[in-house]
Each structure stands twice: as C-alpha cells, then as structure tokens.
C-alpha cells in the first residue's frame, strides 16, 4: 500500500512519489510499471503535509551531499 504525495513528469516517464507502507519510506514508482491498482476506502487526512515535508527534506539532504 502506498500513500501518494505527488505525480512528477519527466521527459520519458511519469512517477508517483508516495509513502510506501512496506518500506516505511518515501519511494518513487514509475507509472508505466504499475501493473495493478485498487483504491483503498481509507484516507490519510492531516498526514499529507508531513509526508510532503519528509519528501522535501530528502532533497535538502541529497543537495548537501553533492
């Protein structure tokens, strides 16, 4: 199960940025590789902003390592 945060378009692919429940981390999923999708009946109200912050903090860490 994933909690989608953003949809990003690159020149060749589109990626879903999401919180992955299995890995307990922000992950990127190429839309052309998604084979099956079911909509869950539950939502994650109030968590979206915290997940986006976690994702954006990862950019800052990556930039500091460069």
Secondary structure, DSSP 8 states (H G I E B T S, - for coil): -EEEEEEEE-SS-EEEEEEETTTTEEEEEEGGG-------S---TTTHHHHHHHHHHHHHHHHHH-
